[in-house]
C-alpha cells in the first residue's frame, strides 16, 4: 500500500512539475520570435517601414492565436496613429564651393547628405565665407580648442568628424575611446555658440570615406533640427575645391602630432548651400490585446504589460556606428527581446487566466525610438481608462540578462517592492532594484510615470551592440530572457491580485530631453525641471510635465505650457532649448516665456544643480 501510495505521489508530483514547466516561458519559442523580428526580411523595423508593418501583423496574429481580446481601433488589435518618420527631398537642394575662379558642385545623395536641416527651408540660401575649424572641438580643460583665434560668426565652419589623436592610447581625449566631443550634437552646440551659420562636415583622415553612404541615406533620408544646416559632404570633392590652399591629410597629421589647433579662415573660399525638405508623416500601429480578469469586482482595473517593437531600420540617424546609414539595424535586443517576451508572457497568462483577478493589457508600441511616441499616443487616447490602470510593466532590452536583471521604477512606487520580492522568490535571476529615482526615463515606462501611474521597467543593460547593426539574434541569452519574462509575469500576477492599488509617490527627477541623439548627451549642466512632449510638432518646446519642486515649477510653469523663449533666445525646437540651457550655470536667473492657452507668460527661473 505504501509502495502504491508512493507511486501515486510520484505520478502526482510529476504532473505538478509538468504543469509548472508548462506555465513558464519556453526559451525556444521565445527565440523563434526574435529570429523573425530581427531578421533581414524585416530590415530593422524602422518606423513607417514595411518591416514594422509586418512585425505588427505578426504580433497581432500571435495575440489572436493565444486568445487575447482585441483592444485596438474598431475591434482590431491595432491602435493607429501618424508620426514623422523622415524627410522628402525636394528640388533645389544644392551645395557649391567657390574657390578663386573654380567651382565645385555637390549633388545630394551622391556627394553629400543632410545631418540637420535649416530653420528656414524656404530661404534661398546664403553665400558664406568658410573657416576651417579642425575637429570642431572646444575643450579648454583638455588644452585643445579649434575655435581659439578664429572668427566664425556668420560663417560656415568646415570640420572633421571624430577627435584628434583618436588612435593614440595616451591622448587627452580618453585615449582611443571617443568622448562627448566626437558627437555631432556637441560639435553643433560649439559651432552655434561661436556664431556659425552652417557646418560642413567631412570624414577625418583616420577613416576611409564610405563613398556609398550618401546614396544609402537618400533611400531613407532623415535629419535633425539643430537650428543650423549641417551638410556631411565628400572629403575628396572638398579637397578638389581647396586645391593647394589646405591639404586635409597633412593638417590632420599635424594636429595629431602636436595637439595644436590649425584652424584658419579660408579667405577666398565660399559656400552656397540650400536645403529643401518636407517632413514625411506615415501611419504606424500600437498592438493591444486584453486578458480579462477572473474577479468581477476588480476586472475593470488593469495592469499594462508593454514593450516597444520598433527599431532604427536602415537609418543611421540614431545609430552608434559612424556611416551606418543603409545598413540593417536588426534590433534583436532592442527591442525584439521585449516584444518576444510580451507574446510569450501572454501565452503563459492565458494558460492560467484564473490566476489574475484584475485584467492584463498586453501592448507593443511603435515610435519609441523617435521619442516614446507610441506610448504617448496611448496615454492620450487610452483603450482602458487611465484611472483604471493600476500599474505598467515595461520590458526594454531584456535579451542579455546573463543571470541578472535591473528593475527600475520603485522610487515612484515603493509598495511594489514587496510584490517584487514575492515574484522573485522562484526566480533564478540576480535582481538589482533601483530606488534612486528613475533612470528609466528613456523608455515607455516614463510615459506612464508622467501620468502618475506606477511603472516598472526591466532592463538587462547596455552593451557594445546597442543601436548598431551588430545587435543580432545570435547574441541573445534566450534562457536568461525567458527567466526575465517569467519574473515580469510573476510581478504582473502580484499586481493583479494585490488587495489595494500601489500608490504613486512623487520624486525629484532630472529632465530627460530625448531618446536617441539628444538624450545621449543631456546629462550635465544646470537643472530646469521640465519633461518635453515629444509628440508636439509645433514651434517651441511643449512641457509634458514640470517636475514638482523644480526651478520651473517654482517659477509657476506647468505641464502643457509651450516654451518659446529662454534667456532672450527664441526657442523653436528641443535642440534650441538644450543648447541654450547648457550655456547657463547653476544659480543663473533666466527669463523664460511660455504660451499657455495661446497667451504669453514670462517668469524668472533660478537654475540649480541637478538633483
Secondary structure, DSSP 8 states (H G I E B T S, - for coil): -HHHHHHHHHHHHHHHHHHHHHTS--HHHHHHHHHHHTSGGGTT-BTTSHHHHHHHHHHHHHHHHHT-EE-SGGGSSEEEEEEEEEEEE-TT-EEEEEETTEEEEE-BTTTEEEEE--S-TTS--EEEEEEE-TT--EEGGGTEETTTT---TTSEEEEESS-TTTT-TT-TTTTTS--GGGSHHHHHHHHHHTT-SEEEEE--TTS---TTHHHHHHHT---B--SSEEEEE-HHHHHHHHTTS--HHHHHHHHHHH-----EEEEEEEEEEE--EEEEEEEEEEEEEEE--S-TTTTTSEEEEEEE--B-BT--TT-SSTT-TTS-B--IIIIIHHHHHHHHHHHHHHHTGGG-SSEEEEEEES-GGGTSHHHHHHHHS-SS-GGGEEEEEEE-S-TT-TTEEEEE-GGG-TTHHHHHHHHHTT--SEEEE--SS-S--SSTHHHHHHTT--EEEEE----TTTTSTT--GGG--HHHHHHHHHHHHHHHHHHHHSSS--------------SHHHHTT-SSS-B--EEE-TT--SSSEEEEEE-TTSHHHHTT--TT-EEEEETTEE--SHHHHHHHHHTS-TT-EEEEEEEETTEEEEEEEE-B---
